[in-house]
Amino acid sequence: DKGGLLGSAQAIIWAATGEPAKAKSAIAVAREKRGFGHFHHTEYNIACAYALMNERDAALEWFVKAVHEGFNCYPLFEKDPGLANLREVERFKSMLGEERRKWESYKAQFGAA
């Protein structure tokens, strides 16, 4: 698990099943794996795990990192149930709007996938 992706996915599972201590332990390991591959996927998973634990500030911190480091996937952000606890947070809504504008621009420029 050189890039922390497996550990961050495990954190989501632990968070979703009501095991916050195990989720945080998995996050602690995953967050140290920076420097291998596309770490923004790991950051996104960490954001989802924190959101599932309703730790909004930490979730937003990791979501911002993921987006700013190259994880630009508005359709996922809009629908991902892992981010449901952030849907009413103004900062998240603002970022989601920004990501939508980027996505629409890319779609107009390059066509629909």
Backbone atoms as SQL, in Angstrom:
CREATE TABLE atoms (id INTEGER PRIMARY KEY, chain TEXT, resi INTEGER, resn TEXT, atom TEXT, x REAL, y REAL, z REAL);
INSERT INTO atoms VALUES
  (1, 'A', 1, 'ASP', 'N', 0.849, -1.194, 0.000),
  (2, 'A', 1, 'ASP', 'CA', 0.000, 0.000, 0.000),
  (3, 'A', 1, 'ASP', 'C', 0.887, 1.247, 0.000),
  (4, 'A', 2, 'LYS', 'N', 1.734, 1.355, -0.990),
  (5, 'A', 2, 'LYS', 'CA', 2.719, 2.425, -1.038),
  (6, 'A', 2, 'LYS', 'C', 2.098, 3.820, -1.069),
  (7, 'A', 3, 'GLY', 'N', 0.924, 3.959, -1.653),
  (8, 'A', 3, 'GLY', 'CA', 0.291, 5.268, -1.754),
  (9, 'A', 3, 'GLY', 'C', -0.803, 5.515, -0.745),
  (10, 'A', 4, 'GLY', 'N', -1.050, 4.585, 0.147),
  (11, 'A', 4, 'GLY', 'CA', -2.061, 4.763, 1.176),
  (12, 'A', 4, 'GLY', 'C', -3.492, 4.566, 0.713),
  (13, 'A', 5, 'LEU', 'N', -3.677, 4.138, -0.531),
  (14, 'A', 5, 'LEU', 'CA', -5.029, 4.003, -1.064),
  (15, 'A', 5, 'LEU', 'C', -5.822, 2.904, -0.356),
  (16, 'A', 6, 'LEU', 'N', -5.199, 1.782, -0.114),
  (17, 'A', 6, 'LEU', 'CA', -5.875, 0.700, 0.595),
  (18, 'A', 6, 'LEU', 'C', -6.233, 1.122, 2.018),
  (19, 'A', 7, 'GLY', 'N', -5.296, 1.721, 2.714),
  (20, 'A', 7, 'GLY', 'CA', -5.555, 2.175, 4.080),
  (21, 'A', 7, 'GLY', 'C', -6.664, 3.209, 4.143),
  (22, 'A', 8, 'SER', 'N', -6.685, 4.108, 3.164),
  (23, 'A', 8, 'SER', 'CA', -7.740, 5.126, 3.166),
  (24, 'A', 8, 'SER', 'C', -9.102, 4.509, 2.839),
  (25, 'A', 9, 'ALA', 'N', -9.117, 3.482, 2.001),
  (26, 'A', 9, 'ALA', 'CA', -10.375, 2.777, 1.727),
  (27, 'A', 9, 'ALA', 'C', -10.845, 2.026, 2.973),
  (28, 'A', 10, 'GLN', 'N', -9.905, 1.454, 3.704),
  (29, 'A', 10, 'GLN', 'CA', -10.252, 0.793, 4.960),
  (30, 'A', 10, 'GLN', 'C', -10.825, 1.812, 5.953),
  (31, 'A', 11, 'ALA', 'N', -10.270, 3.018, 5.953),
  (32, 'A', 11, 'ALA', 'CA', -10.780, 4.067, 6.845),
  (33, 'A', 11, 'ALA', 'C', -12.247, 4.372, 6.533),
  (34, 'A', 12, 'ILE', 'N', -12.589, 4.388, 5.257),
  (35, 'A', 12, 'ILE', 'CA', -13.991, 4.619, 4.869),
  (36, 'A', 12, 'ILE', 'C', -14.870, 3.505, 5.417),
  (37, 'A', 13, 'ILE', 'N', -14.417, 2.285, 5.268),
  (38, 'A', 13, 'ILE', 'CA', -15.211, 1.143, 5.750),
  (39, 'A', 13, 'ILE', 'C', -15.396, 1.224, 7.264),
  (40, 'A', 14, 'TRP', 'N', -14.314, 1.494, 7.989),
  (41, 'A', 14, 'TRP', 'CA', -14.422, 1.595, 9.450),
  (42, 'A', 14, 'TRP', 'C', -15.338, 2.752, 9.849),
  (43, 'A', 15, 'ALA', 'N', -15.211, 3.878, 9.165),
  (44, 'A', 15, 'ALA', 'CA', -16.069, 5.032, 9.483),
  (45, 'A', 15, 'ALA', 'C', -17.534, 4.715, 9.206),
  (46, 'A', 16, 'ALA', 'N', -17.793, 4.060, 8.087),
  (47, 'A', 16, 'ALA', 'CA', -19.168, 3.737, 7.695),
  (48, 'A', 16, 'ALA', 'C', -19.813, 2.699, 8.607),
  (49, 'A', 17, 'THR', 'N', -18.984, 1.897, 9.265),
  (50, 'A', 17, 'THR', 'CA', -19.528, 0.849, 10.133),
  (51, 'A', 17, 'THR', 'C', -19.461, 1.220, 11.616),
  (52, 'A', 18, 'GLY', 'N', -19.219, 2.499, 11.875),
  (53, 'A', 18, 'GLY', 'CA', -19.266, 2.978, 13.253),
  (54, 'A', 18, 'GLY', 'C', -18.062, 2.627, 14.102),
  (55, 'A', 19, 'GLU', 'N', -16.902, 2.542, 13.479),
  (56, 'A', 19, 'GLU', 'CA', -15.655, 2.220, 14.185),
  (57, 'A', 19, 'GLU', 'C', -14.668, 3.380, 14.020),
  (58, 'A', 20, 'PRO', 'N', -14.950, 4.545, 14.634),
  (59, 'A', 20, 'PRO', 'CA', -14.101, 5.721, 14.407),
  (60, 'A', 20, 'PRO', 'C', -12.645, 5.545, 14.850),
  (61, 'A', 21, 'ALA', 'N', -12.395, 4.827, 15.911),
  (62, 'A', 21, 'ALA', 'CA', -11.004, 4.634, 16.358),
  (63, 'A', 21, 'ALA', 'C', -10.208, 3.866, 15.304),
  (64, 'A', 22, 'LYS', 'N', -10.818, 2.833, 14.743),
  (65, 'A', 22, 'LYS', 'CA', -10.146, 2.060, 13.697),
  (66, 'A', 22, 'LYS', 'C', -9.983, 2.896, 12.430),
  (67, 'A', 23, 'ALA', 'N', -10.986, 3.713, 12.113),
  (68, 'A', 23, 'ALA', 'CA', -10.900, 4.592, 10.945),
  (69, 'A', 23, 'ALA', 'C', -9.742, 5.572, 11.105),
  (70, 'A', 24, 'LYS', 'N', -9.633, 6.171, 12.273),
  (71, 'A', 24, 'LYS', 'CA', -8.555, 7.143, 12.513),
  (72, 'A', 24, 'LYS', 'C', -7.191, 6.470, 12.502),
  (73, 'A', 25, 'SER', 'N', -7.115, 5.258, 12.950),
  (74, 'A', 25, 'SER', 'CA', -5.858, 4.517, 12.899),
  (75, 'A', 25, 'SER', 'C', -5.452, 4.263, 11.443),
  (76, 'A', 26, 'ALA', 'N', -6.410, 3.874, 10.617),
  (77, 'A', 26, 'ALA', 'CA', -6.139, 3.650, 9.198),
  (78, 'A', 26, 'ALA', 'C', -5.739, 4.956, 8.511),
  (79, 'A', 27, 'ILE', 'N', -6.385, 6.057, 8.882),
  (80, 'A', 27, 'ILE', 'CA', -6.043, 7.371, 8.328),
  (81, 'A', 27, 'ILE', 'C', -4.610, 7.739, 8.705),
  (82, 'A', 28, 'ALA', 'N', -4.245, 7.499, 9.953),
  (83, 'A', 28, 'ALA', 'CA', -2.901, 7.843, 10.426),
  (84, 'A', 28, 'ALA', 'C', -1.819, 7.143, 9.600),
  (85, 'A', 29, 'VAL', 'N', -2.085, 5.916, 9.217),
  (86, 'A', 29, 'VAL', 'CA', -1.130, 5.182, 8.391),
  (87, 'A', 29, 'VAL', 'C', -1.159, 5.703, 6.954),
  (88, 'A', 30, 'ALA', 'N', -2.355, 5.862, 6.397),
  (89, 'A', 30, 'ALA', 'CA', -2.504, 6.280, 5.000),
  (90, 'A', 30, 'ALA', 'C', -1.910, 7.659, 4.739),
  (91, 'A', 31, 'ARG', 'N', -2.087, 8.562, 5.667),
  (92, 'A', 31, 'ARG', 'CA', -1.627, 9.945, 5.445),
  (93, 'A', 31, 'ARG', 'C', -0.110, 10.060, 5.375),
  (94, 'A', 32, 'GLU', 'N', 0.601, 9.049, 5.842),
  (95, 'A', 32, 'GLU', 'CA', 2.061, 9.062, 5.799),
  (96, 'A', 32, 'GLU', 'C', 2.616, 8.518, 4.482),
  (97, 'A', 33, 'LYS', 'N', 1.757, 8.103, 3.593),
  (98, 'A', 33, 'LYS', 'CA', 2.188, 7.450, 2.353),
  (99, 'A', 33, 'LYS', 'C', 2.369, 8.432, 1.187),
  (100, 'A', 34, 'ARG', 'N', 2.330, 9.716, 1.468),
  (101, 'A', 34, 'ARG', 'CA', 2.479, 10.743, 0.421),
  (102, 'A', 34, 'ARG', 'C', 3.768, 10.514, -0.370),
  (103, 'A', 35, 'GLY', 'N', 3.684, 10.827, -1.646),
  (104, 'A', 35, 'GLY', 'CA', 4.869, 10.740, -2.473),
  (105, 'A', 35, 'GLY', 'C', 4.830, 9.587, -3.459),
  (106, 'A', 36, 'PHE', 'N', 3.792, 8.786, -3.423),
  (107, 'A', 36, 'PHE', 'CA', 3.688, 7.667, -4.348),
  (108, 'A', 36, 'PHE', 'C', 2.410, 7.808, -5.153),
  (109, 'A', 37, 'GLY', 'N', 2.531, 7.834, -6.443),
  (110, 'A', 37, 'GLY', 'CA', 1.358, 7.840, -7.309),
  (111, 'A', 37, 'GLY', 'C', 0.488, 9.060, -7.156),
  (112, 'A', 38, 'HIS', 'N', -0.760, 8.867, -7.344),
  (113, 'A', 38, 'HIS', 'CA', -1.751, 9.935, -7.283),
  (114, 'A', 38, 'HIS', 'C', -2.320, 10.007, -5.860),
  (115, 'A', 39, 'PHE', 'N', -1.593, 10.639, -4.982),
  (116, 'A', 39, 'PHE', 'CA', -1.983, 10.687, -3.572),
  (117, 'A', 39, 'PHE', 'C', -3.312, 11.403, -3.362),
  (118, 'A', 40, 'HIS', 'N', -3.737, 12.209, -4.348),
  (119, 'A', 40, 'HIS', 'CA', -5.012, 12.907, -4.188),
  (120, 'A', 40, 'HIS', 'C', -6.189, 11.934, -4.054),
  (121, 'A', 41, 'HIS', 'N', -6.061, 10.726, -4.559),
  (122, 'A', 41, 'HIS', 'CA', -7.117, 9.720, -4.360),
  (123, 'A', 41, 'HIS', 'C', -7.168, 9.308, -2.885),
  (124, 'A', 42, 'THR', 'N', -6.016, 9.145, -2.285),
  (125, 'A', 42, 'THR', 'CA', -5.940, 8.832, -0.857),
  (126, 'A', 42, 'THR', 'C', -6.523, 9.980, -0.047),
  (127, 'A', 43, 'GLU', 'N', -6.169, 11.211, -0.415),
  (128, 'A', 43, 'GLU', 'CA', -6.694, 12.388, 0.292),
  (129, 'A', 43, 'GLU', 'C', -8.220, 12.442, 0.205),
  (130, 'A', 44, 'TYR', 'N', -8.758, 12.128, -0.955),
  (131, 'A', 44, 'TYR', 'CA', -10.209, 12.127, -1.127),
  (132, 'A', 44, 'TYR', 'C', -10.862, 11.080, -0.224),
  (133, 'A', 45, 'ASN', 'N', -10.291, 9.893, -0.182),
  (134, 'A', 45, 'ASN', 'CA', -10.837, 8.850, 0.684),
  (135, 'A', 45, 'ASN', 'C', -10.781, 9.264, 2.155),
  (136, 'A', 46, 'ILE', 'N', -9.690, 9.909, 2.538),
  (137, 'A', 46, 'ILE', 'CA', -9.583, 10.393, 3.921),
  (138, 'A', 46, 'ILE', 'C', -10.669, 11.420, 4.192),
  (139, 'A', 47, 'ALA', 'N', -10.914, 12.307, 3.230),
  (140, 'A', 47, 'ALA', 'CA', -11.991, 13.293, 3.377),
  (141, 'A', 47, 'ALA', 'C', -13.332, 12.597, 3.582),
  (142, 'A', 48, 'CYS', 'N', -13.587, 11.573, 2.792),
  (143, 'A', 48, 'CYS', 'CA', -14.854, 10.836, 2.927),
  (144, 'A', 48, 'CYS', 'C', -14.959, 10.152, 4.286),
  (145, 'A', 49, 'ALA', 'N', -13.868, 9.568, 4.750),
  (146, 'A', 49, 'ALA', 'CA', -13.891, 8.899, 6.058),
  (147, 'A', 49, 'ALA', 'C', -14.221, 9.904, 7.159),
  (148, 'A', 50, 'TYR', 'N', -13.565, 11.067, 7.128),
  (149, 'A', 50, 'TYR', 'CA', -13.870, 12.092, 8.134),
  (150, 'A', 50, 'TYR', 'C', -15.310, 12.581, 8.008),
  (151, 'A', 51, 'ALA', 'N', -15.783, 12.740, 6.782),
  (152, 'A', 51, 'ALA', 'CA', -17.173, 13.179, 6.593),
  (153, 'A', 51, 'ALA', 'C', -18.143, 12.145, 7.164),
  (154, 'A', 52, 'LEU', 'N', -17.862, 10.875, 6.945),
  (155, 'A', 52, 'LEU', 'CA', -18.719, 9.817, 7.490),
  (156, 'A', 52, 'LEU', 'C', -18.736, 9.818, 9.015),
  (157, 'A', 53, 'MET', 'N', -17.622, 10.275, 9.607),
  (158, 'A', 53, 'MET', 'CA', -17.558, 10.381, 11.067),
  (159, 'A', 53, 'MET', 'C', -18.092, 11.732, 11.546),
  (160, 'A', 54, 'ASN', 'N', -18.611, 12.523, 10.608),
  (161, 'A', 54, 'ASN', 'CA', -19.167, 13.851, 10.866),
  (162, 'A', 54, 'ASN', 'C', -18.132, 14.815, 11.462),
  (163, 'A', 55, 'GLU', 'N', -16.883, 14.631, 11.065),
  (164, 'A', 55, 'GLU', 'CA', -15.806, 15.544, 11.448),
  (165, 'A', 55, 'GLU', 'C', -15.576, 16.472, 10.258),
  (166, 'A', 56, 'ARG', 'N', -16.445, 17.464, 10.161),
  (167, 'A', 56, 'ARG', 'CA', -16.512, 18.306, 8.971),
  (168, 'A', 56, 'ARG', 'C', -15.247, 19.102, 8.702),
  (169, 'A', 57, 'ASP', 'N', -14.637, 19.676, 9.728),
  (170, 'A', 57, 'ASP', 'CA', -13.432, 20.471, 9.494),
  (171, 'A', 57, 'ASP', 'C', -12.313, 19.620, 8.902),
  (172, 'A', 58, 'ALA', 'N', -12.090, 18.456, 9.462),
  (173, 'A', 58, 'ALA', 'CA', -11.051, 17.560, 8.939),
  (174, 'A', 58, 'ALA', 'C', -11.424, 17.083, 7.537),
  (175, 'A', 59, 'ALA', 'N', -12.699, 16.779, 7.330),
  (176, 'A', 59, 'ALA', 'CA', -13.149, 16.334, 6.006),
  (177, 'A', 59, 'ALA', 'C', -12.900, 17.413, 4.961),
  (178, 'A', 60, 'LEU', 'N', -13.236, 18.645, 5.291),
  (179, 'A', 60, 'LEU', 'CA', -13.013, 19.737, 4.343),
  (180, 'A', 60, 'LEU', 'C', -11.526, 19.970, 4.087),
  (181, 'A', 61, 'GLU', 'N', -10.728, 19.864, 5.113),
  (182, 'A', 61, 'GLU', 'CA', -9.276, 20.030, 4.951),
  (183, 'A', 61, 'GLU', 'C', -8.740, 19.034, 3.925),
  (184, 'A', 62, 'TRP', 'N', -9.129, 17.778, 4.060),
  (185, 'A', 62, 'TRP', 'CA', -8.633, 16.748, 3.147),
  (186, 'A', 62, 'TRP', 'C', -9.288, 16.844, 1.771),
  (187, 'A', 63, 'PHE', 'N', -10.536, 17.275, 1.719),
  (188, 'A', 63, 'PHE', 'CA', -11.203, 17.475, 0.433),
  (189, 'A', 63, 'PHE', 'C', -10.490, 18.576, -0.356),
  (190, 'A', 64, 'VAL', 'N', -10.177, 19.674, 0.311),
  (191, 'A', 64, 'VAL', 'CA', -9.459, 20.784, -0.334),
  (192, 'A', 64, 'VAL', 'C', -8.114, 20.297, -0.871),
  (193, 'A', 65, 'LYS', 'N', -7.394, 19.532, -0.071),
  (194, 'A', 65, 'LYS', 'CA', -6.106, 19.002, -0.523),
  (195, 'A', 65, 'LYS', 'C', -6.285, 18.148, -1.778),
  (196, 'A', 66, 'ALA', 'N', -7.260, 17.257, -1.757),
  (197, 'A', 66, 'ALA', 'CA', -7.479, 16.361, -2.897),
  (198, 'A', 66, 'ALA', 'C', -7.775, 17.150, -4.168),
  (199, 'A', 67, 'VAL', 'N', -8.661, 18.118, -4.047),
  (200, 'A', 67, 'VAL', 'CA', -9.048, 18.908, -5.215),
  (201, 'A', 67, 'VAL', 'C', -7.870, 19.742, -5.719),
  (202, 'A', 68, 'HIS', 'N', -7.184, 20.409, -4.823),
  (203, 'A', 68, 'HIS', 'CA', -6.083, 21.282, -5.233),
  (204, 'A', 68, 'HIS', 'C', -4.871, 20.521, -5.740),
  (205, 'A', 69, 'GLU', 'N', -4.799, 19.245, -5.417),
  (206, 'A', 69, 'GLU', 'CA', -3.669, 18.444, -5.894),
  (207, 'A', 69, 'GLU', 'C', -4.029, 17.580, -7.093),
  (208, 'A', 70, 'GLY', 'N', -5.194, 17.853, -7.692),
  (209, 'A', 70, 'GLY', 'CA', -5.493, 17.228, -8.972),
  (210, 'A', 70, 'GLY', 'C', -6.676, 16.295, -9.057),
  (211, 'A', 71, 'PHE', 'N', -7.399, 16.098, -7.980),
  (212, 'A', 71, 'PHE', 'CA', -8.565, 15.222, -8.063),
  (213, 'A', 71, 'PHE', 'C', -9.772, 16.090, -8.393),
  (214, 'A', 72, 'ASN', 'N', -10.059, 16.199, -9.672),
  (215, 'A', 72, 'ASN', 'CA', -11.152, 17.034, -10.145),
  (216, 'A', 72, 'ASN', 'C', -12.210, 16.133, -10.756),
  (217, 'A', 73, 'CYS', 'N', -13.230, 15.837, -9.979),
  (218, 'A', 73, 'CYS', 'CA', -14.265, 14.905, -10.436),
  (219, 'A', 73, 'CYS', 'C', -15.627, 15.363, -9.930),
  (220, 'A', 74, 'TYR', 'N', -16.081, 16.491, -10.453),
  (221, 'A', 74, 'TYR', 'CA', -17.341, 17.072, -9.988),
  (222, 'A', 74, 'TYR', 'C', -18.498, 16.069, -9.947),
  (223, 'A', 75, 'PRO', 'N', -18.732, 15.260, -10.986),
  (224, 'A', 75, 'PRO', 'CA', -19.879, 14.336, -10.909),
  (225, 'A', 75, 'PRO', 'C', -19.817, 13.416, -9.686),
  (226, 'A', 76, 'LEU', 'N', -18.625, 12.982, -9.305),
  (227, 'A', 76, 'LEU', 'CA', -18.476, 12.158, -8.108),
  (228, 'A', 76, 'LEU', 'C', -18.752, 12.979, -6.860),
  (229, 'A', 77, 'PHE', 'N', -18.160, 14.166, -6.784),
  (230, 'A', 77, 'PHE', 'CA', -18.336, 15.019, -5.606),
  (231, 'A', 77, 'PHE', 'C', -19.815, 15.310, -5.350),
  (232, 'A', 78, 'GLU', 'N', -20.545, 15.534, -6.425),
  (233, 'A', 78, 'GLU', 'CA', -21.958, 15.903, -6.311),
  (234, 'A', 78, 'GLU', 'C', -22.813, 14.767, -5.746),
  (235, 'A', 79, 'LYS', 'N', -22.445, 13.534, -6.057),
  (236, 'A', 79, 'LYS', 'CA', -23.301, 12.389, -5.715),
  (237, 'A', 79, 'LYS', 'C', -22.746, 11.469, -4.637),
  (238, 'A', 80, 'ASP', 'N', -21.487, 11.572, -4.312),
  (239, 'A', 80, 'ASP', 'CA', -20.856, 10.615, -3.395),
  (240, 'A', 80, 'ASP', 'C', -21.537, 10.644, -2.027),
  (241, 'A', 81, 'PRO', 'N', -22.126, 9.525, -1.610),
  (242, 'A', 81, 'PRO', 'CA', -22.782, 9.492, -0.297),
  (243, 'A', 81, 'PRO', 'C', -21.793, 9.665, 0.858),
  (244, 'A', 82, 'GLY', 'N', -20.516, 9.422, 0.588),
  (245, 'A', 82, 'GLY', 'CA', -19.499, 9.618, 1.612),
  (246, 'A', 82, 'GLY', 'C', -19.335, 11.074, 2.017),
  (247, 'A', 83, 'LEU', 'N', -19.788, 11.978, 1.169),
  (248, 'A', 83, 'LEU', 'CA', -19.683, 13.406, 1.460),
  (249, 'A', 83, 'LEU', 'C', -21.002, 14.017, 1.929),
  (250, 'A', 84, 'ALA', 'N', -22.002, 13.198, 2.177),
  (251, 'A', 84, 'ALA', 'CA', -23.339, 13.696, 2.523),
  (252, 'A', 84, 'ALA', 'C', -23.323, 14.649, 3.717),
  (253, 'A', 85, 'ASN', 'N', -22.490, 14.396, 4.706),
  (254, 'A', 85, 'ASN', 'CA', -22.456, 15.259, 5.899),
  (255, 'A', 85, 'ASN', 'C', -21.881, 16.640, 5.621),
  (256, 'A', 86, 'LEU', 'N', -21.371, 16.850, 4.411),
  (257, 'A', 86, 'LEU', 'CA', -20.816, 18.162, 4.053),
  (258, 'A', 86, 'LEU', 'C', -21.768, 18.978, 3.180),
  (259, 'A', 87, 'ARG', 'N', -22.829, 18.383, 2.720),
  (260, 'A', 87, 'ARG', 'CA', -23.698, 19.026, 1.725),
  (261, 'A', 87, 'ARG', 'C', -24.269, 20.375, 2.163),
  (262, 'A', 88, 'GLU', 'N', -24.448, 20.597, 3.442),
  (263, 'A', 88, 'GLU', 'CA', -25.013, 21.865, 3.919),
  (264, 'A', 88, 'GLU', 'C', -23.960, 22.848, 4.417),
  (265, 'A', 89, 'VAL', 'N', -22.707, 22.485, 4.343),
  (266, 'A', 89, 'VAL', 'CA', -21.617, 23.354, 4.791),
  (267, 'A', 89, 'VAL', 'C', -21.315, 24.355, 3.673),
  (268, 'A', 90, 'GLU', 'N', -21.357, 25.638, 3.997),
  (269, 'A', 90, 'GLU', 'CA', -21.183, 26.683, 2.985),
  (270, 'A', 90, 'GLU', 'C', -19.877, 26.545, 2.215),
  (271, 'A', 91, 'ARG', 'N', -18.794, 26.290, 2.897),
  (272, 'A', 91, 'ARG', 'CA', -17.504, 26.158, 2.218),
  (273, 'A', 91, 'ARG', 'C', -17.533, 25.025, 1.206),
  (274, 'A', 92, 'PHE', 'N', -18.149, 23.906, 1.571),
  (275, 'A', 92, 'PHE', 'CA', -18.253, 22.780, 0.650),
  (276, 'A', 92, 'PHE', 'C', -19.128, 23.153, -0.541),
  (277, 'A', 93, 'LYS', 'N', -20.268, 23.785, -0.269),
  (278, 'A', 93, 'LYS', 'CA', -21.160, 24.181, -1.361),
  (279, 'A', 93, 'LYS', 'C', -20.457, 25.131, -2.323),
  (280, 'A', 94, 'SER', 'N', -19.669, 26.046, -1.784),
  (281, 'A', 94, 'SER', 'CA', -18.921, 26.978, -2.620),
  (282, 'A', 94, 'SER', 'C', -17.899, 26.236, -3.491),
  (283, 'A', 95, 'MET', 'N', -17.165, 25.313, -2.884),
  (284, 'A', 95, 'MET', 'CA', -16.187, 24.533, -3.645),
  (285, 'A', 95, 'MET', 'C', -16.869, 23.671, -4.696),
  (286, 'A', 96, 'LEU', 'N', -18.012, 23.106, -4.337),
  (287, 'A', 96, 'LEU', 'CA', -18.747, 22.279, -5.285),
  (288, 'A', 96, 'LEU', 'C', -19.184, 23.115, -6.485),
  (289, 'A', 97, 'GLY', 'N', -19.635, 24.351, -6.223),
  (290, 'A', 97, 'GLY', 'CA', -20.003, 25.245, -7.317),
  (291, 'A', 97, 'GLY', 'C', -18.818, 25.558, -8.215),
  (292, 'A', 98, 'GLU', 'N', -17.667, 25.786, -7.614),
  (293, 'A', 98, 'GLU', 'CA', -16.444, 26.052, -8.383),
  (294, 'A', 98, 'GLU', 'C', -16.064, 24.838, -9.226),
  (295, 'A', 99, 'GLU', 'N', -16.157, 23.665, -8.632),
  (296, 'A', 99, 'GLU', 'CA', -15.832, 22.444, -9.372),
  (297, 'A', 99, 'GLU', 'C', -16.817, 22.202, -10.504),
  (298, 'A', 100, 'ARG', 'N', -18.082, 22.546, -10.282),
  (299, 'A', 100, 'ARG', 'CA', -19.081, 22.397, -11.351),
  (300, 'A', 100, 'ARG', 'C', -18.741, 23.309, -12.527),
  (301, 'A', 101, 'ARG', 'N', -18.359, 24.551, -12.233),
  (302, 'A', 101, 'ARG', 'CA', -18.002, 25.482, -13.304),
  (303, 'A', 101, 'ARG', 'C', -16.801, 24.957, -14.103),
  (304, 'A', 102, 'LYS', 'N', -15.808, 24.419, -13.404),
  (305, 'A', 102, 'LYS', 'CA', -14.651, 23.838, -14.099),
  (306, 'A', 102, 'LYS', 'C', -15.085, 22.681, -14.984),
  (307, 'A', 103, 'TRP', 'N', -15.905, 21.800, -14.437),
  (308, 'A', 103, 'TRP', 'CA', -16.367, 20.621, -15.166),
  (309, 'A', 103, 'TRP', 'C', -17.146, 21.036, -16.415),
  (310, 'A', 104, 'GLU', 'N', -18.023, 22.029, -16.258),
  (311, 'A', 104, 'GLU', 'CA', -18.807, 22.493, -17.406),
  (312, 'A', 104, 'GLU', 'C', -17.898, 23.106, -18.474),
  (313, 'A', 105, 'SER', 'N', -16.864, 23.805, -18.035),
  (314, 'A', 105, 'SER', 'CA', -15.905, 24.378, -18.968),
  (315, 'A', 105, 'SER', 'C', -15.158, 23.281, -19.726),
  (316, 'A', 106, 'TYR', 'N', -14.693, 22.263, -19.003),
  (317, 'A', 106, 'TYR', 'CA', -13.999, 21.150, -19.647),
  (318, 'A', 106, 'TYR', 'C', -14.936, 20.423, -20.614),
  (319, 'A', 107, 'LYS', 'N', -16.163, 20.240, -20.199),
  (320, 'A', 107, 'LYS', 'CA', -17.143, 19.548, -21.020),
  (321, 'A', 107, 'LYS', 'C', -17.393, 20.320, -22.311),
  (322, 'A', 108, 'ALA', 'N', -17.516, 21.636, -22.208),
  (323, 'A', 108, 'ALA', 'CA', -17.729, 22.464, -23.404),
  (324, 'A', 108, 'ALA', 'C', -16.496, 22.443, -24.311),
  (325, 'A', 109, 'GLN', 'N', -15.327, 22.447, -23.707),
  (326, 'A', 109, 'GLN', 'CA', -14.087, 22.497, -24.468),
  (327, 'A', 109, 'GLN', 'C', -13.743, 21.167, -25.124),
  (328, 'A', 110, 'PHE', 'N', -13.951, 20.073, -24.408),
  (329, 'A', 110, 'PHE', 'CA', -13.497, 18.773, -24.881),
  (330, 'A', 110, 'PHE', 'C', -14.614, 17.810, -25.242),
  (331, 'A', 111, 'GLY', 'N', -15.853, 18.165, -24.951),
  (332, 'A', 111, 'GLY', 'CA', -16.974, 17.291, -25.257),
  (333, 'A', 111, 'GLY', 'C', -17.341, 16.400, -24.082),
  (334, 'A', 112, 'ALA', 'N', -18.507, 15.848, -24.178),
  (335, 'A', 112, 'ALA', 'CA', -19.011, 14.962, -23.112),
  (336, 'A', 112, 'ALA', 'C', -18.342, 13.598, -23.219),
  (337, 'A', 113, 'ALA', 'N', -18.147, 12.991, -22.070),
  (338, 'A', 113, 'ALA', 'CA', -17.522, 11.663, -22.048),
  (339, 'A', 113, 'ALA', 'C', -18.570, 10.590, -22.195);
